[in-house]
Amino acid sequence: MCKPLYDPKTGEKLQVEKIEKDKMWEKEKQGQLKELESRNRKDKAEFETTGRDIIITIESITQTQRTINKQE
Protein backbone atom coordinates (compact mmCIF):
# COMPACT_ATOMS: atom_id res chain seq x y z
CA MET A 1 0.00 0.00 0.00
CA CYS A 2 1.34 3.42 -0.92
CA LYS A 3 1.67 5.98 1.86
CA PRO A 4 0.13 9.39 1.18
CA LEU A 5 2.39 12.36 0.56
CA TYR A 6 0.35 14.32 3.11
CA ASP A 7 -0.25 13.44 6.75
CA PRO A 8 -3.98 12.67 7.02
CA LYS A 9 -4.15 14.08 10.57
CA THR A 10 -2.32 17.39 10.11
CA GLY A 11 -2.48 17.87 6.36
CA GLU A 12 1.26 18.60 6.35
CA LYS A 13 3.38 17.37 3.51
CA LEU A 14 5.36 14.30 4.53
CA GLN A 15 9.04 14.05 3.89
CA VAL A 16 10.13 11.27 1.58
CA GLU A 17 12.62 9.99 4.15
CA LYS A 18 9.82 9.63 6.73
CA ILE A 19 7.92 7.50 4.22
CA GLU A 20 11.05 5.39 3.67
CA LYS A 21 11.54 5.03 7.45
CA ASP A 22 7.92 3.94 7.78
CA LYS A 23 8.45 1.30 5.09
CA MET A 24 11.59 0.03 6.83
CA TRP A 25 9.78 -0.03 10.18
CA GLU A 26 6.93 -2.02 8.62
CA LYS A 27 9.40 -4.58 7.21
CA GLU A 28 11.10 -4.82 10.61
CA LYS A 29 7.75 -5.42 12.34
CA GLN A 30 6.91 -8.14 9.81
CA GLY A 31 10.29 -9.78 10.47
CA GLN A 32 9.72 -9.67 14.23
CA LEU A 33 6.26 -11.15 13.78
CA LYS A 34 7.63 -14.03 11.69
CA GLU A 35 10.33 -14.66 14.32
CA LEU A 36 7.73 -14.75 17.11
CA GLU A 37 5.52 -17.12 15.12
CA SER A 38 8.50 -19.40 14.54
CA ARG A 39 9.40 -19.38 18.25
CA ASN A 40 5.77 -20.06 19.11
CA ARG A 41 5.71 -23.12 16.82
CA LYS A 42 8.95 -24.43 18.39
CA ASP A 43 7.61 -23.90 21.92
CA LYS A 44 4.35 -25.65 21.03
CA ALA A 45 6.21 -28.63 19.55
CA GLU A 46 8.46 -28.82 22.62
CA PHE A 47 5.42 -28.65 24.92
CA GLU A 48 3.67 -31.45 23.02
CA THR A 49 6.81 -33.61 23.19
CA THR A 50 7.14 -32.98 26.93
CA GLY A 51 3.48 -33.86 27.40
CA ARG A 52 3.95 -37.16 25.56
CA ASP A 53 7.02 -37.92 27.69
CA ILE A 54 5.02 -37.30 30.86
CA ILE A 55 2.21 -39.59 29.68
CA ILE A 56 4.70 -42.35 28.79
CA THR A 57 6.34 -41.97 32.22
CA ILE A 58 2.97 -42.20 34.00
CA GLU A 59 2.05 -45.31 31.97
CA SER A 60 5.40 -46.85 32.87
CA ILE A 61 4.90 -46.11 36.58
CA THR A 62 1.39 -47.56 36.42
CA GLN A 63 2.69 -50.72 34.74
CA THR A 64 5.45 -51.05 37.35
CA GLN A 65 2.90 -50.62 40.15
CA ARG A 66 0.70 -53.36 38.63
CA THR A 67 3.72 -55.67 38.43
CA ILE A 68 4.59 -54.98 42.09
CA ASN A 69 0.98 -55.60 43.16
CA LYS A 70 0.93 -58.96 41.31
CA GLN A 71 4.15 -60.05 43.03
CA GLU A 72 2.79 -59.26 46.49
TORTIVO-307890 format. One record per residue (C-alpha): residue in three letters; residue number from 1; x, y negated, z. Coordinates in steps of 0.02 Angstrom, whole numbers, plus 50000, padded with zeros to 5 digits. Each point is the difference from the previous one (the first is absolute). Layout:
<rokes>
ROKE  aa   i    c1    c2    c3
ROKE ALA NUM     X     Y     Z
...
</rokes>
This chain:
<rokes>
ROKE  aa   i    c1    c2    c3
ROKE MET   1 50000 50000 50000
ROKE CYS   2 50067 49829 49954
ROKE LYS   3 50016 49872 50139
ROKE PRO   4 49924 49829 49966
ROKE LEU   5 50113 49852 49969
ROKE TYR   6 49898 49902 50127
ROKE ASP   7 49970 50044 50183
ROKE PRO   8 49813 50039 50013
ROKE LYS   9 49992 49929 50178
ROKE THR  10 50091 49835 49976
ROKE GLY  11 49992 49976 49813
ROKE GLU  12 50187 49963 50000
ROKE LYS  13 50106 50061 49857
ROKE LEU  14 50099 50154 50052
ROKE GLN  15 50184 50012 49968
ROKE VAL  16 50054 50139 49884
ROKE GLU  17 50125 50065 50129
ROKE LYS  18 49860 50017 50128
ROKE ILE  19 49905 50107 49875
ROKE GLU  20 50156 50106 49973
ROKE LYS  21 50025 50018 50189
ROKE ASP  22 49819 50054 50016
ROKE LYS  23 50026 50132 49866
ROKE MET  24 50157 50063 50086
ROKE TRP  25 49910 50004 50168
ROKE GLU  26 49857 50099 49922
ROKE LYS  27 50124 50128 49930
ROKE GLU  28 50085 50012 50170
ROKE LYS  29 49833 50030 50086
ROKE GLN  30 49957 50136 49874
ROKE GLY  31 50170 50082 50033
ROKE GLN  32 49971 49994 50187
ROKE LEU  33 49827 50074 49978
ROKE LYS  34 50068 50145 49896
ROKE GLU  35 50135 50031 50131
ROKE LEU  36 49871 50004 50139
ROKE GLU  37 49889 50119 49901
ROKE SER  38 50149 50114 49971
ROKE ARG  39 50045 49999 50186
ROKE ASN  40 49818 50034 50043
ROKE ARG  41 49998 50153 49885
ROKE LYS  42 50161 50065 50078
ROKE ASP  43 49933 49974 50177
ROKE LYS  44 49837 50087 49955
ROKE ALA  45 50093 50150 49926
ROKE GLU  46 50113 50009 50154
ROKE PHE  47 49848 49991 50115
ROKE GLU  48 49912 50141 49905
ROKE THR  49 50158 50108 50008
ROKE THR  50 50016 49968 50187
ROKE GLY  51 49817 50044 50024
ROKE ARG  52 50023 50165 49908
ROKE ASP  53 50154 50038 50106
ROKE ILE  54 49900 49969 50159
ROKE ILE  55 49859 50115 49941
ROKE ILE  56 50125 50137 49956
ROKE THR  57 50082 49982 50171
ROKE ILE  58 49832 50011 50089
ROKE GLU  59 49953 50155 49899
ROKE SER  60 50168 50078 50045
ROKE ILE  61 49975 49963 50185
ROKE THR  62 49824 50072 49992
ROKE GLN  63 50065 50158 49916
ROKE THR  64 50138 50017 50130
ROKE GLN  65 49873 49978 50141
ROKE ARG  66 49890 50137 49923
ROKE THR  67 50151 50116 49991
ROKE ILE  68 50043 49965 50182
ROKE ASN  69 49820 50031 50054
ROKE LYS  70 49998 50168 49908
ROKE GLN  71 50160 50054 50086
ROKE GLU  72 49933 49961 50172
</rokes>
